Amino acid sequence: MSNTTATNPLIKCVECLHAKQYREVQAKTGRFALKVRCAKGHWQHGRNDGSCDLHRVMARRTRQCKDYVSTSEDESDRTQFLADFGHALPLERVVYESSGQAVDITEAFR
């Protein structure tokens, strides 16, 4: 991230009511990765679905989204939620077995 983001925080879509988490399942193995998409379809670009991996969700911004609806009660609650959520996110993509157990990333795409 650039230095401008540190001085000028962005409103994150992750805090919007329309940001939804789901499992992207690999048909052959049954393994899955957690992804996020906009339920209103604002992340779509043409035929691309616009979803992103959970570890990258903080990079999403509202960019004047007309349907943005905050999940927070007030601005301080929103700021605290985003600070806590950022620390809870994985640092990289995590792949899980169908049972929910994390897979070693070196074996995830075999």
C-alpha positions in Angstrom: 0.0 0.0 0.0 1.1 3.5 -0.6 1.8 6.2 1.9 -1.3 8.1 0.9 -3.5 5.3 2.3 -1.9 5.7 5.7 -2.7 9.4 5.8 -6.0 9.2 4.0 -7.9 6.0 5.0 -10.2 4.5 2.4 -13.7 3.3 3.0 -13.6 -0.4 2.6 -16.3 -2.4 1.0 -15.7 -5.2 3.5 -17.6 -3.1 6.0 -20.6 -2.8 3.6 -23.8 -4.8 4.0 -23.4 -6.1 0.4 -19.9 -7.6 0.8 -20.6 -11.4 1.1 -18.2 -14.2 2.0 -18.5 -17.5 0.2 -16.6 -20.7 -0.5 -15.1 -21.3 -3.9 -15.0 -25.1 -4.2 -12.5 -27.0 -6.4 -14.8 -29.6 -8.1 -12.1 -32.3 -8.4 -10.8 -32.3 -4.8 -13.6 -30.7 -2.8 -11.2 -28.2 -1.3 -12.2 -24.6 -1.0 -10.9 -21.1 -0.6 -12.8 -18.2 1.1 -13.7 -15.4 -1.3 -15.7 -12.2 -1.1 -18.0 -10.6 -3.6 -20.5 -7.7 -3.8 -24.1 -9.0 -3.5 -25.2 -6.0 -5.6 -22.7 -6.8 -8.4 -20.7 -3.6 -8.1 -17.3 -5.5 -8.3 -18.2 -7.0 -11.7 -16.4 -5.9 -14.8 -18.2 -7.3 -17.9 -18.3 -11.0 -17.6 -15.7 -11.1 -14.8 -17.4 -11.8 -11.5 -15.2 -9.4 -9.5 -14.8 -11.6 -6.5 -11.5 -11.5 -4.5 -9.7 -13.7 -2.1 -10.5 -13.1 1.6 -6.9 -11.9 2.3 -7.2 -9.2 -0.4 -10.6 -7.8 0.7 -9.2 -4.8 2.5 -8.0 -3.5 -0.9 -11.6 -3.0 -2.0 -13.1 0.5 -1.9 -16.6 1.9 -2.3 -15.5 4.4 -5.0 -18.8 6.3 -4.7 -20.9 3.2 -4.7 -24.5 4.4 -4.6 -25.6 1.2 -2.7 -23.0 1.3 0.1 -24.6 0.7 3.4 -22.3 0.6 6.5 -22.6 -2.2 9.0 -21.4 0.0 11.8 -23.4 2.2 14.2 -21.1 5.2 13.8 -17.8 6.3 12.4 -15.7 5.3 15.4 -17.3 1.9 15.4 -16.5 1.6 11.7 -12.9 2.6 12.2 -12.5 0.1 15.1 -14.1 -2.7 13.1 -11.8 -2.2 10.1 -8.7 -2.0 12.4 -9.7 -5.3 14.1 -10.8 -7.0 10.9 -7.5 -6.2 9.1 -5.5 -8.0 11.8 -7.8 -11.0 11.6 -7.4 -11.6 7.9 -5.0 -14.2 6.6 -1.8 -12.9 5.0 -2.2 -15.1 1.9 -4.7 -17.3 0.3 -5.7 -20.3 2.5 -7.1 -23.5 1.0 -9.2 -25.8 3.1 -10.2 -29.4 3.0 -14.0 -30.0 2.7 -13.9 -30.8 6.5 -12.6 -27.2 7.1 -9.0 -28.1 8.0 -6.4 -25.9 6.3 -4.2 -27.5 3.6 -0.5 -26.9 3.4 -0.2 -24.3 0.6 2.5 -26.3 -1.2 0.1 -29.1 -1.6 -3.0 -27.0 -2.2 -2.9 -27.0 -6.0 -1.8 -30.6 -6.7 
